[in-house]
Amino acid sequence: MSRAELRSLLRRRPFRPFCITMSNDEKFEVWHPEMAIVATSIVAVGLGRPGDTEPNAEKVIWLDLDQIVDIQPIAPAAQTS
């Protein structure tokens, strides 16, 4: 994954949440553009509480851009009638 591709996803408006898959099959969800910072060779991802609608990080993890194998959009929750 290139820095430019990841930055493009974070700058998209409206923002669409996405899931990062690492080479070891770990997955990390990015629900807000404010919850990820892209540097030269890493991305810092803030992890919040499940279901938190605000960009509040309880923990920050550092991911090596070279170890990202896939990024997929997270489907919005189905709306109930």
N, C-alpha and C positions, 0 to 999 in steps of 0.2 A: 504494500500500500504506500503510495507516495504522499508526501506532506500536502501537496496541492490538492489531491483527491479528497483527503480527509478535511482539509480546510474548506473545500467547496461544499461538502456535506454540512459542515457546521454553519456556514454562511447562508445556506438555502433558506428562502422565505416564501411561504411559511416553512418553518423548521419541521422536519420529519424525524422522529426518534429512530435510532438504529441500534443494531446489536453488532458488536465487534467479536469475531471469533479468532482466537489465537492458534498457533501451530500445535499447542498441547490440548486443543479442544475446549479450553476455558472460554467462557462467553461473558461479555460485559456490555450492559445496556447504557446508552446515552439518551436520556429523556429530555435534556435541555442543552442548547448550544453553550450555555455558560458552564456546563459541567465537564468540558474537555478543553485542554490547552495543548496545541501542537507545537513542538519544538523541533530542532534539527533532526533528531533520530528517534525521539520518543513522543508519546502523547500521555499527558496526565489526565486521568479520568476520575472525577469525583463520584463516589458511590453514596447514594442516599438511602433512606429507609424505603422498603417496598411500599408502593402506593403513594409516596410523597409527591404532591403536585407542585411543590416549590423546589428551586434548585439549591438545596441544602446538602452539602457533602458531610458525611460522618467520617469518611475515610477517603484518601486519595491513593490511587495505584498508578504506577508508571509502567507503560507498555512500550516495548520496542517495536517501532514501525516495521522492521524487517520480519517480525514474528506474526504480524497480522496476516491471516490467510483469507478472510472474508468479512464483508460488512453487508448486512441485510437490513432493510427497513423493518421496523416493528409495526405490525398491523394495528390500526386503532381498535379499541375495544368495540365490540358490537353494541349497537344501541338497542335498547329495549323499548317496546311500544307501551 
